[in-house]
Amino acid sequence: MFTEILKAFAVGGALCAVGQLLIDRTNYTPARILTGYVVTGVILSALGIYQPLIDFAGAGATVPLTGFGHLLAEGVRKAISEDGAAGIFTGGFTAAAGGITAALAFGLSAAAIFPQRDKD
């Protein structure tokens, strides 16, 4: 179990370190970097590279945004095989519905609990 945790920490930490380097060393905005991570996950999934990384690192590869891109790509791939071309439009949303719903629910809860104020 310790080795699984260590592998997850190493891979997840490396992905986060790359993101931090991009923030520190480039003029990219955080939104652009996060979008790039999702697209990178989709591309690595399409190339068949990301699944072996998930098999190796577990949550260290599925929790970062690259894992979200992989989830979208796998959802589209599955929906295309089941529903044909319509799966291009529905597969990603179906696969990520639980995560998207949780993000919206927690965001709404946080907005209701914590007071809103203007940035200074």
All heavy atoms as an XYZ file, in Angstrom:
852
protein
N       0.818     -1.189      0.000
C       0.000      0.000      0.000
C       0.864      1.257      0.000
O       0.531      2.225     -0.666
C      -0.928     -0.010      1.212
C      -1.845      1.172      1.248
S      -3.076      0.966      2.517
C      -3.333      2.625      2.967
N       1.957      1.240      0.743
C       2.828      2.410      0.798
C       3.395      2.743     -0.579
O       3.486      3.911     -0.944
C       3.964      2.185      1.805
C       4.912      3.348      1.870
C       4.528      4.524      2.495
C       6.162      3.268      1.287
C       5.392      5.619      2.544
C       7.030      4.343      1.339
C       6.648      5.522      1.967
N       3.744      1.719     -1.358
C       4.297      1.985     -2.690
C       3.242      2.588     -3.618
O       3.578      3.440     -4.450
C       4.879      0.707     -3.317
O       3.865     -0.295     -3.369
C       6.074      0.205     -2.533
N       1.979      2.177     -3.461
C       0.917      2.772     -4.274
C       0.738      4.248     -3.939
O       0.562      5.078     -4.837
C      -0.396      2.017     -4.062
C      -0.379      0.609     -4.615
C      -1.658     -0.142     -4.298
O      -2.668      0.498     -3.947
O      -1.638     -1.380     -4.394
N       0.782      4.574     -2.664
C       0.664      5.965     -2.244
C       1.854      6.769     -2.751
O       1.707      7.896     -3.234
C       0.551      6.053     -0.705
C      -0.765      5.435     -0.246
C       0.670      7.498     -0.227
C      -0.880      5.256      1.256
N       3.037      6.195     -2.665
C       4.248      6.871     -3.130
C       4.197      7.134     -4.641
O       4.542      8.232     -5.102
C       5.474      6.037     -2.768
C       6.823      6.677     -3.039
C       6.991      7.931     -2.186
C       7.931      5.684     -2.721
N       3.733      6.155     -5.414
C       3.609      6.341     -6.861
C       2.581      7.417     -7.192
O       2.816      8.266     -8.059
C       3.244      5.017     -7.552
C       4.363      4.000     -7.541
C       4.056      2.792     -8.398
C       3.060      1.870     -7.769
N       2.886      0.604     -8.497
N       1.446      7.401     -6.494
C       0.417      8.417     -6.729
C       0.951      9.801     -6.386
O       0.736     10.766     -7.132
C      -0.831      8.116     -5.902
N       1.665      9.920     -5.273
C       2.227     11.196     -4.864
C       3.265     11.689     -5.867
O       3.294     12.871     -6.216
C       2.856     11.075     -3.473
C       3.471     12.342     -2.983
C       2.679     13.368     -2.478
C       4.840     12.523     -3.032
C       3.246     14.544     -2.031
C       5.417     13.694     -2.591
C       4.620     14.714     -2.082
N       4.107     10.786     -6.351
C       5.161     11.180     -7.289
C       4.575     11.660     -8.616
O       4.974     12.713     -9.142
C       6.118     10.007     -7.523
N       3.639     10.923     -9.166
C       3.058     11.305    -10.457
C       2.186     12.550    -10.320
O       2.316     13.497    -11.104
C       2.256     10.133    -11.073
C       1.479     10.572    -12.303
C       3.201      8.990    -11.425
N       1.310     12.577     -9.316
C       0.476     13.763     -9.101
C       1.316     14.984     -8.792
O       1.057     16.087     -9.294
N       2.348     14.810     -7.985
C       3.247     15.913     -7.664
C       4.005     16.415     -8.879
O       4.212     17.619     -9.051
N       4.430     15.491     -9.736
C       5.130     15.902    -10.962
C       4.211     16.704    -11.877
O       4.631     17.722    -12.454
C       5.675     14.673    -11.692
N       2.961     16.267    -12.014
C       2.011     17.014    -12.837
C       1.780     18.414    -12.268
O       1.723     19.401    -13.009
C       0.689     16.254    -12.949
C       0.717     14.993    -13.804
C      -0.565     14.194    -13.625
C       0.934     15.333    -15.255
N       1.656     18.504    -10.960
C       1.464     19.815    -10.320
C       2.712     20.674    -10.439
O       2.621     21.894    -10.629
C       1.081     19.638     -8.858
S      -0.553     18.923     -8.634
N       3.894     20.069    -10.326
C       5.142     20.823    -10.450
C       5.290     21.405    -11.851
O       5.740     22.550    -12.008
C       6.332     19.917    -10.116
N       4.903     20.653    -12.866
C       4.948     21.174    -14.238
C       4.011     22.375    -14.366
O       4.374     23.405    -14.954
C       4.586     20.071    -15.263
C       4.370     20.656    -16.646
C       5.674     19.012    -15.302
N       2.823     22.266    -13.796
C       1.889     23.387    -13.826
C       2.454     24.609    -13.124
O       2.330     25.741    -13.611
N       3.095     24.405    -11.976
C       3.682     25.527    -11.247
C       4.821     26.158    -12.037
O       4.962     27.384    -12.071
C       4.177     25.071     -9.877
C       4.612     26.209     -8.991
C       3.473     27.155     -8.669
O       2.401     26.726     -8.262
N       3.690     28.450     -8.856
N       5.623     25.342    -12.691
C       6.692     25.887    -13.535
C       6.123     26.708    -14.686
O       6.676     27.761    -15.038
C       7.572     24.756    -14.081
C       8.532     24.122    -13.085
C       9.204     22.899    -13.699
C       9.572     25.127    -12.627
N       5.037     26.232    -15.268
C       4.402     26.996    -16.341
C       3.871     28.337    -15.833
O       3.984     29.357    -16.518
C       3.273     26.187    -16.980
C       3.707     24.988    -17.821
C       2.505     24.143    -18.210
C       4.452     25.454    -19.061
N       3.321     28.344    -14.632
C       2.835     29.601    -14.051
C       3.996     30.551    -13.782
O       3.931     31.750    -14.095
C       2.043     29.334    -12.753
C       0.707     28.675    -13.080
C       1.813     30.627    -11.963
C      -0.056     28.176    -11.860
N       5.087     30.015    -13.230
C       6.221     30.853    -12.833
C       7.071     31.322    -14.003
O       7.605     32.426    -13.984
C       7.121     30.097    -11.852
C       6.458     29.862    -10.515
O       5.449     30.534    -10.218
O       6.947     28.989     -9.761
N       7.221     30.503    -15.028
C       8.202     30.775    -16.087
C       7.619     31.259    -17.409
O       8.369     31.595    -18.316
C       9.030     29.527    -16.361
C       9.661     28.917    -15.145
C      10.995     29.489    -14.908
N      11.603     28.790    -13.774
C      12.504     29.334    -13.018
N      12.916     30.548    -13.260
N      13.005     28.670    -12.009
N       6.302     31.244    -17.542
C       5.687     31.681    -18.797
C       4.694     32.792    -18.516
O       4.402     33.100    -17.357
C       4.953     30.519    -19.506
O       3.822     30.129    -18.723
C       5.868     29.326    -19.736
N       4.177     33.355    -19.557
C       3.143     34.374    -19.437
C       1.743     33.792    -19.594
O       0.788     34.543    -19.747
C       3.363     35.483    -20.487
C       4.590     36.293    -20.188
O       4.944     36.485    -19.027
N       5.255     36.763    -21.223
N       1.635     32.464    -19.573
C       0.325     31.830    -19.692
C      -0.511     32.122    -18.453
O      -0.013     32.115    -17.334
C       0.448     30.322    -19.849
C       1.111     29.852    -21.113
C       1.857     28.692    -21.120
C       0.994     30.555    -22.295
C       2.465     28.235    -22.270
C       1.605     30.109    -23.453
C       2.332     28.958    -23.435
O       2.933     28.513    -24.569
N      -1.784     32.337    -18.664
C      -2.691     32.520    -17.537
C      -3.006     31.153    -16.934
O      -2.912     30.124    -17.618
C      -4.001     33.188    -17.992
O      -4.659     32.320    -18.915
C      -3.752     34.547    -18.630
N      -3.400     31.126    -15.658
C      -3.774     29.840    -15.057
C      -4.895     29.143    -15.825
O      -4.881     27.918    -15.969
C      -4.221     30.222    -13.643
C      -3.408     31.432    -13.334
C      -3.325     32.189    -14.645
N      -5.848     29.906    -16.352
C      -6.932     29.287    -17.122
C      -6.398     28.599    -18.371
O      -6.850     27.502    -18.727
C      -7.969     30.343    -17.499
N      -5.442     29.207    -19.027
C      -4.858     28.589    -20.225
C      -4.094     27.321    -19.864
O      -4.147     26.322    -20.583
C      -3.940     29.596    -20.910
C      -3.400     29.084    -22.225
C      -2.722     30.170    -22.974
N      -3.775     31.057    -23.474
C      -3.566     31.986    -24.374
N      -2.376     32.164    -24.880
N      -4.558     32.747    -24.782
N      -3.391     27.350    -18.746
C      -2.639     26.164    -18.308
C      -3.601     25.039    -17.948
O      -3.393     23.877    -18.336
C      -1.720     26.519    -17.130
C      -0.615     27.485    -17.604
C      -1.100     25.266    -16.518
C       0.171     28.128    -16.490
N      -4.669     25.346    -17.233
C      -5.641     24.316    -16.859
C      -6.311     23.714    -18.087
O      -6.499     22.496    -18.168
C      -6.691     24.911    -15.915
C      -6.166     25.376    -14.552
C      -7.279     26.056    -13.765
C      -5.577     24.238    -13.775
N      -6.644     24.560    -19.048
C      -7.223     24.065    -20.297
C      -6.224     23.188    -21.039
O      -6.581     22.137    -21.579
C      -7.660     25.240    -21.186
O      -8.567     26.062    -20.453
C      -8.326     24.756    -22.452
N      -4.977     23.597    -21.027
C      -3.923     22.797    -21.659
C      -3.784     21.428    -21.015
O      -3.542     20.427    -21.692
N      -3.937     21.368    -19.703
C      -3.886     20.082    -19.004
C      -5.020     19.161    -19.451
O      -4.810     17.971    -19.663
C      -3.958     20.298    -17.496
C      -2.602     20.345    -16.816
C      -1.591     21.154    -17.280
C      -2.346     19.562    -15.717
C      -0.362     21.196    -16.669
C      -1.120     19.584    -15.090
C      -0.123     20.406    -15.568
O       1.092     20.431    -14.977
N      -6.221     19.693    -19.571
C      -7.359     18.867    -20.013
C      -7.109     18.357    -21.434
O      -7.298     17.171    -21.721
C      -8.685     19.651    -19.922
C      -9.826     18.838    -20.525
C      -9.004     20.003    -18.477
N      -6.671     19.244    -22.321
C      -6.403     18.855    -23.709
C      -5.270     17.829    -23.764
O      -5.328     16.865    -24.529
C      -6.096     20.095    -24.577
C      -5.616     19.706    -25.955
C      -7.326     20.988    -24.662
N      -4.247     18.019    -22.940
C      -3.146     17.047    -22.888
C      -3.655     15.675    -22.459
O      -3.248     14.651    -23.018
C      -2.045     17.540    -21.929
O      -1.543     18.786    -22.397
C      -0.917     16.538    -21.812
N      -4.561     15.649    -21.482
C      -5.151     14.373    -21.064
C      -5.914     13.697    -22.183
O      -5.838     12.478    -22.357
N      -6.643     14.487    -22.972
C      -7.384     13.934    -24.115
C      -6.413     13.365    -25.148
O      -6.596     12.245    -25.645
C      -8.295     15.005    -24.753
C      -8.877     14.514    -26.066
C      -9.404     15.413    -23.797
N      -5.366     14.121    -25.454
C      -4.399     13.676    -26.463
C      -3.668     12.419    -26.000
O      -3.524     11.453    -26.766
C      -3.416     14.811    -26.805
C      -4.149     15.941    -27.532
C      -2.243     14.301    -27.636
C      -3.339     17.219    -27.680
N      -3.192     12.413    -24.759
C      -2.484     11.236    -24.253
C      -3.401     10.014    -24.185
O      -2.961      8.891    -24.404
C      -1.883     11.529    -22.876
C      -0.737     12.538    -22.856
C      -0.298     12.810    -21.428
C       0.428     12.067    -23.705
N      -4.671     10.243    -23.912
C      -5.639      9.142    -23.911
C      -5.837      8.608    -25.320
O      -5.896      7.393    -25.529
C      -6.968      9.626    -23.326
O      -7.908      8.593    -23.322
N      -5.965      9.518    -26.285
C      -6.161      9.097    -27.681
C      -4.955      8.313    -28.195
O      -5.109      7.399    -29.012
C      -6.413     10.317    -28.561
N      -3.766      8.655    -27.704
C      -2.558      7.949    -28.123
C      -2.334      6.646    -27.356
O      -1.391      5.908    -27.643
C      -1.337      8.859    -27.956
C      -1.310     10.112    -28.830
C      -0.131     10.997    -28.450
C      -1.243      9.727    -30.306
N      -3.188      6.381    -26.355
C      -3.055      5.161    -25.563
C      -1.980      5.235    -24.504
O      -1.579      4.213    -23.951
N      -1.520      6.439    -24.175
C      -0.444      6.613    -23.202
C      -0.985      6.814    -21.791
O      -0.352      6.412    -20.821
C       0.440      7.822    -23.612
C       1.103      7.543    -24.955
C       1.466      8.151    -22.546
C       1.796      8.748    -25.553
N      -2.160      7.414    -21.662
C      -2.621      7.807    -20.333
C      -3.135      6.638    -19.500
O      -2.955      6.631    -18.285
C      -3.694      8.906    -20.428
C      -3.689      9.771    -19.197
C      -2.714     10.733    -19.020
C      -4.629      9.610    -18.198
C      -2.673     11.519    -17.880
C      -4.597     10.393    -17.059
C      -3.616     11.340    -16.911
O      -3.576     12.108    -15.778
N      -3.753      5.643    -20.098
C      -4.261      4.505    -19.326
C      -3.144      3.760    -18.603
O      -3.304      3.416    -17.427
C      -5.074      3.559    -20.201
C      -5.778      2.460    -19.425
C      -6.753      3.009    -18.388
O      -7.575      3.864    -18.681
N      -6.658      2.512    -17.166
N      -1.994      3.486    -19.243
C      -0.904      2.857    -18.480
C      -0.419      3.729    -17.318
O      -0.029      3.195    -16.272
C       0.204      2.675    -19.525
C      -0.511      2.615    -20.825
C      -1.691      3.533    -20.673
N      -0.467      5.049    -17.469
C      -0.092      5.939    -16.373
C      -1.086      5.812    -15.221
O      -0.688      5.781    -14.050
C      -0.019      7.385    -16.866
C       0.455      8.417    -15.845
C       1.888      8.142    -15.427
C       0.328      9.813    -16.421
N      -2.366      5.695    -15.531
C      -3.385      5.486    -14.497
C      -3.180      4.138    -13.817
O      -3.282      4.031    -12.594
C      -4.800      5.590    -15.090
C      -5.095      7.035    -15.485
C      -5.852      5.066    -14.127
C      -6.391      7.225    -16.234
N      -2.877      3.117    -14.598
C      -2.631      1.797    -14.029
C      -1.443      1.824    -13.075
O      -1.424      1.118    -12.069
C      -2.388      0.772    -15.130
C      -3.611      0.551    -16.000
O      -4.740      0.881    -15.557
O      -3.446      0.072    -17.139
N      -0.449      2.659    -13.366
C       0.744      2.775    -12.531
C       0.498      3.636    -11.294
O       0.828      3.249    -10.179
C       1.899      3.368    -13.351
C       3.116      3.683    -12.547
C       3.966      2.670    -12.125
C       3.418      4.995    -12.195
C       5.094      2.960    -11.366
C       4.540      5.290    -11.447
C       5.383      4.272    -11.026
N      -0.110      4.822    -11.479
C      -0.170      5.815    -10.408
C      -1.536      5.954     -9.753
O      -1.660      6.663     -8.759
C       0.275      7.174    -10.941
N      -2.578      5.357    -10.277
C      -3.904      5.448     -9.671
C      -4.390      6.885     -9.564
O      -4.433      7.614    -10.549
N      -4.734      7.301     -8.341
C      -5.287      8.636     -8.122
C      -4.300      9.744     -8.482
O      -4.713     10.863     -8.772
C      -5.726      8.790     -6.674
N      -3.015      9.454     -8.477
C      -2.029     10.454     -8.876
C      -2.180     10.863    -10.326
O      -1.730     11.933    -10.730
N      -2.828     10.027    -11.121
C      -3.066     10.344    -12.534
C      -4.518     10.684    -12.826
O      -4.804     11.360    -13.801
C      -2.628      9.169    -13.412
N      -5.452     10.221    -11.996
C      -6.866     10.481    -12.291
C      -7.376     11.779    -11.679
O      -8.318     12.366    -12.192
C      -7.764      9.331    -11.810
O      -7.584      9.141    -10.408
C      -7.471      8.056    -12.565
N      -6.792     12.224    -10.578
C      -7.283     13.419     -9.901
C      -6.899     14.713    -10.621
O      -7.725     15.613    -10.725
C      -6.835     13.435     -8.420
C      -7.145     14.748     -7.756
C      -7.504     12.284     -7.673
N      -5.671     14.873    -11.130
C      -5.346     16.126    -11.833
C      -6.205     16.317    -13.085
O      -6.881     15.398    -13.544
C      -3.876     15.957    -12.212
C      -3.353     14.928    -11.279
C      -4.504     14.007    -11.000
N      -6.158     17.502    -13.647
C      -6.998     17.817    -14.804
C      -6.675     16.979    -16.032
O      -7.537     16.795    -16.891
C      -6.896     19.302    -15.143
C      -7.721     20.191    -14.228
C      -7.448     21.651    -14.512
C      -9.191     19.897    -14.360
N      -5.482     16.443    -16.120
C      -5.193     15.533    -17.222
C      -6.078     14.298    -17.124
O      -6.496     13.743    -18.131
C      -3.712     15.136    -17.229
O      -3.338     14.715    -15.912
C      -2.824     16.280    -17.666
N      -6.380     13.878    -15.900
C      -7.289     12.753    -15.691
C      -8.701     13.084    -16.136
O      -9.423     12.220    -16.643
N      -9.114     14.346    -15.964
C     -10.426     14.772    -16.449
C     -10.466     14.699    -17.978
O     -11.452     14.236    -18.553
C     -10.739     16.183    -15.958
C     -12.081     16.695    -16.383
C     -13.242     16.126    -15.895
C     -12.182     17.746    -17.276
C     -14.489     16.593    -16.278
C     -13.423     18.230    -17.664
C     -14.578     17.651    -17.170
N      -9.406     15.117    -18.627
C      -9.340     15.004    -20.087
C      -9.413     13.557    -20.535
O     -10.098     13.224    -21.509
N      -8.727     12.680    -19.814
C      -8.784     11.245    -20.125
C     -10.206     10.717    -19.952
O     -10.698      9.962    -20.793
C      -7.815     10.483    -19.217
C      -7.951      9.002    -19.291
N      -7.529      8.271    -20.383
C      -8.484      8.103    -18.429
C      -7.791      6.988    -20.177
N      -8.364      6.868    -18.986
N     -10.875     11.138    -18.878
C     -12.253     10.715    -18.635
C     -13.171     11.152    -19.774
O     -14.000     10.367    -20.245
C     -12.747     11.298    -17.311
C     -14.186     11.001    -16.920
C     -14.357      9.517    -16.614
C     -14.577     11.838    -15.712
N     -13.021     12.381    -20.226
C     -13.826     12.867    -21.352
C     -13.567     12.042    -22.614
O     -14.503     11.631    -23.305
C     -13.530     14.335    -21.627
C     -13.962     15.339    -20.566
C     -13.446     16.731    -20.920
C     -15.464     15.347    -20.412
N     -12.291     11.794    -22.900
C     -11.944     11.038    -24.109
C     -12.484      9.618    -24.052
O     -13.019      9.104    -25.053
C     -10.431     11.017    -24.292
N     -12.355      8.975    -22.897
C     -12.870      7.608    -22.769
C     -14.389      7.577    -22.871
O     -14.960      6.656    -23.437
C     -12.407      6.986    -21.452
C     -10.936      6.647    -21.439
C     -10.555      5.664    -22.530
O     -11.210      4.614    -22.659
O      -9.610      5.962    -23.276
N     -15.059      8.599    -22.327
C     -16.515      8.674    -22.442
C     -16.956      8.817    -23.885
O     -17.922      8.165    -24.320
N     -16.258      9.647    -24.638
C     -16.585      9.821    -26.056
C     -16.313      8.535    -26.821
O     -17.129      8.104    -27.644
C     -15.792     11.003    -26.656
C     -15.904     11.027    -28.171
C     -16.275     12.318    -26.059
N     -15.190      7.900    -26.531
C     -14.848      6.646    -27.216
C     -15.920      5.584    -26.975
O     -16.373      4.913    -27.904
C     -13.498      6.142    -26.726
C     -13.024      4.902    -27.432
C     -11.690      4.464    -26.929
N     -10.814      5.643    -26.855
C      -9.525      5.613    -26.644
N      -8.935      4.464    -26.454
N      -8.816      6.698    -26.602
N     -16.369      5.450    -25.728
C     -17.392      4.454    -25.397
C     -18.731      4.808    -26.055
O     -19.408      3.935    -26.602
C     -17.563      4.377    -23.883
C     -18.585      3.371    -23.436
C     -18.699      3.334    -21.931
C     -19.812      2.391    -21.515
N     -20.096      2.482    -20.093
N     -19.107      6.077    -26.004
C     -20.397      6.485    -26.578
C     -20.407      6.328    -28.093
O     -21.441      5.978    -28.667
C     -20.704      7.927    -26.191
N     -19.288      6.565    -28.740
C     -19.233      6.374    -30.194
C     -19.427      4.901    -30.533
O     -20.142      4.564    -31.483
C     -17.910      6.907    -30.768
C     -17.901      8.432    -30.740
C     -17.687      6.410    -32.189
C     -16.574      9.052    -31.130
N     -18.818      4.011    -29.755
C     -18.974      2.585    -30.047
C     -20.408      2.112    -29.796
O     -20.870      1.179    -30.437
C     -17.990      1.762    -29.221
O     -18.321      1.803    -27.858
N     -21.117      2.766    -28.857
C     -22.484      2.354    -28.548
C     -23.536      3.093    -29.373
O     -24.528      2.498    -29.789
C     -22.779      2.585    -27.062
C     -21.972      1.685    -26.149
C     -22.164      2.036    -24.685
O     -22.887      3.003    -24.379
O     -21.571      1.340    -23.849
N     -23.345      4.405    -29.588
C     -24.378      5.243    -30.203
C     -23.995      5.813    -31.566
O     -24.781      6.543    -32.158
C     -24.722      6.421    -29.280
C     -25.184      5.969    -27.907
O     -25.794      4.886    -27.820
O     -24.920      6.696    -26.930
N     -22.800      5.538    -32.027
C     -22.364      6.094    -33.300
C     -21.910      7.539    -33.158
O     -21.439      7.963    -32.103
N     -22.079      8.300    -34.209
C     -21.578      9.668    -34.260
C     -22.198     10.579    -33.197
O     -21.569     11.543    -32.761
C     -21.806     10.269    -35.646
N     -23.403     10.285    -32.757
C     -24.028     11.096    -31.701
C     -23.223     11.047    -30.412
O     -23.278     11.971    -29.603
C     -25.452     10.632    -31.451
N     -22.448      9.996    -30.216
C     -21.621      9.853    -29.022
C     -20.543     10.906    -28.913
O     -20.047     11.174    -27.816
N     -20.183     11.527    -30.038
C     -19.202     12.608    -30.006
C     -19.698     13.739    -29.114
O     -18.933     14.354    -28.380
C     -18.921     13.132    -31.426
C     -18.275     12.038    -32.271
C     -18.064     14.383    -31.397
C     -18.192     12.373    -33.743
N     -20.978     14.001    -29.162
C     -21.557     15.120    -28.425
C     -22.019     14.749    -27.018
O     -22.109     15.617    -26.158
C     -22.729     15.710    -29.211
C     -22.336     16.154    -30.583
C     -22.705     15.429    -31.699
C     -21.562     17.290    -30.770
C     -22.330     15.824    -32.971
C     -21.180     17.693    -32.032
C     -21.565     16.962    -33.142
N     -22.310     13.481    -26.780
C     -22.881     13.089    -25.495
C     -21.929     12.333    -24.587
O     -22.096     12.352    -23.368
C     -24.124     12.209    -25.715
O     -23.734     11.018    -26.417
C     -25.189     12.944    -26.506
N     -20.940     11.684    -25.128
C     -20.086     10.789    -24.350
C     -19.317     11.456    -23.227
O     -19.257     10.947    -22.108
N     -18.719     12.602    -23.506
C     -17.939     13.282    -22.484
C     -18.784     13.741    -21.317
O     -18.395     13.610    -20.153
N     -19.972     14.265    -21.623
C     -20.860     14.730    -20.557
C     -21.384     13.570    -19.724
O     -21.511     13.678    -18.505
C     -22.035     15.528    -21.133
C     -21.620     16.850    -21.696
C     -21.769     17.110    -23.043
C     -21.070     17.825    -20.888
C     -21.385     18.321    -23.576
C     -20.682     19.050    -21.400
C     -20.840     19.305    -22.755
N     -21.687     12.469    -20.372
C     -22.180     11.304    -19.646
C     -21.111     10.762    -18.711
O     -21.384     10.456    -17.547
C     -22.630     10.210    -20.631
O     -23.634     10.756    -21.488
C     -23.174      9.005    -19.907
N     -19.885     10.664    -19.193
C     -18.793     10.113    -18.387
C     -18.443     11.012    -17.213
O     -18.100     10.529    -16.135
C     -17.563      9.895    -19.269
N     -18.531     12.319    -17.400
C     -18.108     13.262    -16.364
C     -19.265     13.846    -15.568
O     -19.062     14.762    -14.770
C     -17.307     14.381    -17.013
N     -20.471     13.334    -15.746
C     -21.654     13.927    -15.106
C     -21.527     13.990    -13.587
O     -21.889     14.998    -12.974
C     -22.904     13.149    -15.504
N     -21.032     12.941    -12.971
C     -20.907     12.928    -11.507
C     -19.956     14.004    -11.010
O     -20.255     14.724    -10.056
N     -18.813     14.130    -11.650
C     -17.833     15.138    -11.246
C     -18.318     16.556    -11.484
O     -18.113     17.450    -10.654
N     -18.971     16.777    -12.613
C     -19.502     18.105    -12.924
C     -20.598     18.472    -11.930
O     -20.643     19.596    -11.417
C     -20.019     18.155    -14.371
C     -18.842     18.023    -15.349
C     -20.794     19.440    -14.631
C     -19.253     17.808    -16.788
N     -21.473     17.527    -11.616
C     -22.543     17.777    -10.653
C     -21.974     18.092     -9.272
O     -22.427     19.023     -8.600
C     -23.494     16.566    -10.568
O     -24.035     16.320    -11.866
C     -24.608     16.797     -9.570
N     -20.977     17.341     -8.846
C     -20.361     17.592     -7.542
C     -19.709     18.974     -7.503
O     -19.845     19.705     -6.515
C     -19.329     16.511     -7.230
N     -18.996     19.350     -8.572
C     -18.355     20.664     -8.613
C     -19.388     21.784     -8.522
O     -19.195     22.767     -7.795
C     -17.532     20.806     -9.887
N     -20.484     21.640     -9.236
C     -21.541     22.656     -9.176
C     -22.197     22.706     -7.794
O     -22.433     23.791     -7.251
C     -22.602     22.389    -10.245
C     -22.165     22.645    -11.683
C     -23.221     22.144    -12.652
C     -21.900     24.118    -11.902
N     -22.472     21.559     -7.212
C     -23.116     21.519     -5.897
C     -22.207     22.108     -4.817
O     -22.660     22.910     -3.986
C     -23.503     20.086     -5.538
N     -20.937     21.740     -4.828
C     -20.021     22.272     -3.816
C     -19.774     23.766     -4.028
O     -19.651     24.521     -3.070
C     -18.703     21.499     -3.816
C     -18.833     20.121     -3.233
C     -18.445     19.016     -3.970
C     -19.358     19.920     -1.963
C     -18.566     17.743     -3.443
C     -19.484     18.654     -1.430
C     -19.090     17.554     -2.164
N     -19.694     24.190     -5.280
C     -19.532     25.617     -5.554
C     -20.724     26.432     -5.091
O     -20.575     27.502     -4.486
N     -21.912     25.925     -5.343
C     -23.124     26.605     -4.894
C     -23.195     26.636     -3.370
O     -23.545     27.663     -2.770
C     -24.359     25.919     -5.471
C     -25.709     26.527     -5.100
C     -25.809     27.958     -5.609
C     -26.839     25.690     -5.666
N     -22.837     25.532     -2.729
C     -22.836     25.482     -1.268
C     -21.844     26.482     -0.681
O     -22.161     27.193      0.273
C     -22.473     24.073     -0.778
O     -23.414     23.140     -1.225
N     -20.649     26.545     -1.247
C     -19.652     27.489     -0.752
C     -20.113     28.928     -0.944
O     -19.917     29.777     -0.069
C     -18.318     27.266     -1.460
N     -20.757     29.215     -2.067
C     -21.261     30.573     -2.318
C     -22.374     30.934     -1.345
O     -22.504     32.093     -0.951
C     -21.749     30.687     -3.753
N     -23.172     29.962     -0.937
C     -24.264     30.233     -0.001
C     -23.767     30.390      1.434
O     -24.322     31.165      2.207
C     -25.294     29.101     -0.065
N     -22.697     29.681      1.774
C     -22.202     29.696      3.150
C     -21.303     30.904      3.427
O     -21.418     31.552      4.466
C     -21.445     28.393      3.462
C     -22.416     27.218      3.448
C     -20.718     28.480      4.792
C     -21.749     25.861      3.503
N     -20.396     31.195      2.509
C     -19.409     32.242      2.758
C     -19.869     33.572      2.167
O     -20.397     33.612      1.062
C     -18.057     31.833      2.166
C     -17.519     30.581      2.796
C     -17.576     29.368      2.132
C     -16.982     30.614      4.076
C     -17.096     28.216      2.712
C     -16.500     29.456      4.671
C     -16.555     28.261      3.994
N     -19.642     34.657      2.901
C     -20.119     35.972      2.431
C     -19.349     36.432      1.189
O     -18.161     36.158      1.041
C     -19.854     36.897      3.612
C     -18.764     36.241      4.381
C     -18.951     34.757      4.173
N     -20.055     37.119      0.320
C     -19.467     37.634     -0.906
C     -18.960     39.048     -0.651
O     -19.560     39.805      0.092
C     -20.494     37.644     -2.027
C     -21.132     36.300     -2.294
C     -20.130     35.246     -2.661
O     -19.335     35.437     -3.561
N     -20.123     34.130     -1.949
N     -17.850     39.379     -1.276
C     -17.332     40.737     -1.163
C     -16.534     41.078     -2.406
O     -16.091     40.198     -3.147
C     -16.474     40.876      0.087
C     -15.303     39.932      0.072
C     -14.500     40.017      1.316
N     -13.532     38.916      1.221
C     -12.623     38.659      2.083
N     -12.534     39.397      3.146
N     -11.800     37.669      1.927
N     -16.327     42.355     -2.621
C     -15.554     42.805     -3.767
C     -14.072     42.608     -3.517
O     -13.611     42.661     -2.375
C     -15.817     44.293     -4.038
C     -17.238     44.551     -4.519
O     -17.816     43.632     -5.120
O     -17.741     45.660     -4.289
N     -13.327     42.403     -4.604
C     -11.874     42.322     -4.500
C     -11.321     43.695     -4.189
O     -11.793     44.695     -4.712
C     -11.263     41.833     -5.808
C     -11.247     40.366     -5.963
C     -10.447     40.018     -7.192
C     -10.172     38.555     -7.264
N      -9.388     38.215     -8.428
N     -10.324     43.734     -3.355
C      -9.701     45.027     -3.035
C      -8.538     45.307     -3.952
O      -7.874     44.525     -4.438
C      -9.206     45.035     -1.589
C     -10.381     44.948     -0.621
O     -11.446     45.467     -0.937
O     -10.194     44.349      0.463
